[in-house]
Amino acid sequence: MDRYHEMAMFEALSERPSLASAARRLNVSGATMARAIARLEARLGVVLLQRSTQGVVLTPAGSAFMADCSRILKAVGEAEASAKGLHVKPQGSLTVLMPSLFSRHVMPPMLAEYLDAYPQITLFAHYHDRFPHINEEGLDVAVWIGALPDSSLIARPVGFVTSVVCASPTYLSASGVPAEPDDLKCHRLIATHAFKGYVHWDFQEQGSPTCIKVRCQLSCATVQAAIDAAAHGAGLIRCLNYPLHDDFENGRLQRVLQRYERPALPVHMIYRERRSASMRVRSFVDFIVDALRGHPALHGATE
């Protein structure tokens, strides 16, 4: 049995967590499936599955190999379909990872427009504030805010965001507008992490970094909850500007201490392949890169 068929048999376990059900999916015997996995493990020199009376579970090595198998088999299928002339338009599934607040403040209209333009694409959107491990997780595309680590991934810049301090006009009218970071010690501050008794906010003064540590009166489990509290006059909040764009535009929040803000952070769309990227990946990257570059929230903070 060649390597392609061994990988296909192993990949069948991604949807059927037992050797018997995976064998039925491929219309082969359970013994054939078991022998294929055994040969694969022997050739690789690693254990891919942990077997028990309740089924099978992927080992860490098995999970990593499963992601690679899924990616390779998907690419082979796309190459064959393309050769047959089936890909008049991009089709298939896309798995995308983005920062959490993008799901509410930036991406929804873009995703809707993309799916209208490419109805044969099935999109799996994941939201998490961590660096995406594209190869290990079987991701196709991701959005990353901040400096890029050394990587073989392709990165296309789409804009930049800034960490800003703001409060509602009502709060600032009652408590005063801070003129410098030390003034925050006399204000009510809101933390964006639950159970935080203090905030540590970094600033830049005449090119030199500085940090203040101030007790907070309110700590919220999510950034969005802290934003909502600030908009209702609970105090000052500090976060990236992109989820605040609409609040700045409609006057619910007012930005302060602009002259002390740290340098802006770049935003990139990242993916694996350049020339060899599939049509579905290229279509998504090109479409969303153009849309993000035109989004005002990624041009820095609104005055």
N, C-alpha and C positions, 0 to 999 in steps of 0.2 A: 504494500500500500504506500502511495507516495505521500510526501509531506502535506500537500494541499488537502488531501482527503483526511489525514490525521487531524489537521487543524480544524477542518469542517466538523468532524465528529466531536472534537473537544468543545468547539464553539457552540454546538447544539445544547450543551449543558447550561448556557447562559439563560435560556428560557425554560428549560426542563431540569430542575435540580435533582435528577436521579438518572442513573445509567439506563434503566428500563424505559422511562418516558422519552429520554433523548433518542434512544434506539428506535422507538416507535415513530418519532418525528422524522427520522431519516429512512424509515422503512428497512431497517437492518435488524439482525438478531442482537439480543443483549450480550451474547458471547462475543460477537464481532465488535461491538462497542467496547467491551471490557478489554479485549486484546489490543485494540487500537490505542486506548489510553495507556495501557501498560507499555506498549512499544514506544509511545511518545515520552513517557516518564523515563524509560531506560535510555533512550537516545539523548534526552536533555540532561539526565543525571540529577533530576530534582523530583520531589513529590508534588504533584499538582492537585491531587484530591485527597481528602480525608474521608474514609469510608466508615459508615456505622450502620446499625440496623434501621436507622431512620432516614437513610439516604446518603448523599455525598455533600461535602462542603469544600469550597476552594481553599487551598492554602494561600499564604501571601504570594508565593511564587506563581501559584495557579491564577490568582486574580490579575497579576501583572501580565502573564502570558495570555489570559483571556482577552484583555484589552487590546493587546497587539494582534491577536488572531482576528478579532472583530474588525479592527481597522484594515488589516491586510485583505481579508475576505471581501469586505465592502468595496475596497479599491479594485479588486479583481472583477467583481460583479459589474462595477461601473465601467471598467475598461471594455469588458465584453459587450455590454449594452451599447456603449458608444460606437464600437466597431460595427455593430449591427444597425446603427442609425436610429436607435431608440431614444436617444437623448436630444430630442428637438428642443426641449426645455429642461432646466434642472429638475431633478426629482430625487426622492429618497428622504432619509432622515438626517437631521442636524441636531447636535447636542452642543449647547452654548452655555457658558458660565459668565455671569455678570455680577457686579457689586449689588448688594441687597436693595439699596434705595433706588437703583436704576429701574427696578421693577415697578416703582410707583411714579417716579418723577421724570424719567427720560425715555425709556424704551417702549412703553405700550403702543403709542401711535406708529412708531417705526416698525415694530413687529407686525402690526395689523396691515400696514401698507405693503410690507414685504410679502406676507402670505397672500394678499390680494394679487400681487404681481406674479407670484410663483405658487399656484394652488396645488402643485404636485409635491411640494415639500412638506414634510412633517417635522415640526420644530419642538425640541425638548429644551426648555429654558430653565436653567438652575441659577439660583441667586445665593451668593455667599461671599463674605469679605475676607478672602484669602487668596494667595497666589495660586493660579490654576496649574495643576500638574497634568498638562494636556495628554501626554503619551500614556501615563499610568492610569488616568481616569477615563480614557476613551473619548475625550472631548474633541470637538472640531474647531471651535472658535471661543475666544474669551475676551472680555474687556478688563483691562488692568489699570488702576490708578496708582501712580508713584513710579519710582525709579525701577527700571527693569534689571533683574539679575542677569548675569552671564547666561546666555541660553542660545540654543540653535533655532529657536522659534523665530518666525517672521513677525515683525512688529510694525504696524502702520499708525503713525500719530494721528489723533483726531481732535486734540484740543488740550486744554489745561484747566485745572480747578484750583481754588484757593481756600485755605482755612480761614474763616472769618468769625468775628464776635458780633453778636447782634442781640437785640431785645425789641419788645414792642414799643411803639411811640408812647403808649400810656405809661409803661414802666419808666421809661427814660424821662418823661415829663415829671413824674412824681419823685424819682430818685436821683436825677441828674445824669448827664452824659459823661462817661469816663474819658479823660483827656490823655491818660497814659496808663500802662499796665498796672502800676502800683495802686491806682484808684480803684481797681477791682476789689481790693481788700475791704472796701466800704460798701460793696454791692452784694446783692443776692445772686448767687451763681447756680447754674443747673448742670449737673453731671450727666453724661450720656452713657453711663454704665451703672447698673444696679448696685446698691450697697457701697457706693463710693462716698467716703466722708470728706474727701478733698479732691480738688481738681489741680492738675499740673498743666498749665498752658504755656506753650513756648511762643516767644515773640522775637522780633529782630529790631534792634535799635541802633541806627547809624551803622548798619552792616554787621553788628555783633549780636549773636544769639543771647537771649535772656529767658529765664523761666520764672513763673510765679506759682506758688503753692497757696491755695486759699480754701478755707472750709466752705463746703456747699450746703445749702439748705434743702435742696431737692436733688435726688438722683433717680434717673429713669432707666428702665431695662433696655430701651431702644432709643436710637437717635430720633426716630420719628416722634416718639412720645415726648422727648425733650423739646423738639421743635414746636409741637402743639402747645406745650406748657408755656414756652417763651412767648408764643403768639398771643396767649391769654394773659400776659402780664406777670408771669411767675418769676421772671428774672432774666439774666443774661445767659446765653448759650454760645458755645463755640463748636463749629463743625465745618465740613466742606460746603462750598457755596451752592453746588448744583441742586440739592433738594430744597434750597431756600429761594430759588429764582422767582417762583410765582409769588411767594410771600413778600419779597422785595418789590416786585412789580405792583402788587396791589396795596402796598403800604402796611401790611400786617406786621412786618419786622423792619428794623432799621439797623444798618451796619455801622459799627463804631471801631475806633482804633485802627483805621486803615493804614496809617503810616507805620504801624508796628507789625504788620502782617509778614509772615514768613514767605519765602519764594513759592511761586505757584508749582503745582505738581502736574507732570505730564499724564495724559490719558492715551492709551494705545489699544488698538485691536490686534490681538495676537493669534497666530495659528501656525500650523506645522510647515506645510509645503508652500513653495512659491510656484514654479512652473508646473509642478505635478499635482497641484491642488485640484480637487474634483470640481466639476461645474457647479455643484450645489454649494460648496464652500466658497468658491470665487464669487458666485452670485450674491451670497449673503454678505461677505466681507465688503465687496464693492458698494452694495446698496447701503449698508449700515454706516460705513466710513463716510460716505457723502452726507448722509443724514446727520450724523453726529457732528461733522465739521460745520454744519449749518445751524446747530443748536446753540442758542445764546447762552445757555448755562455752562457751556464748555469754553467760553471765551474769557473766563475769569469772573470775579464777583461783580454784581451790579451795584452801581453807586446808589 
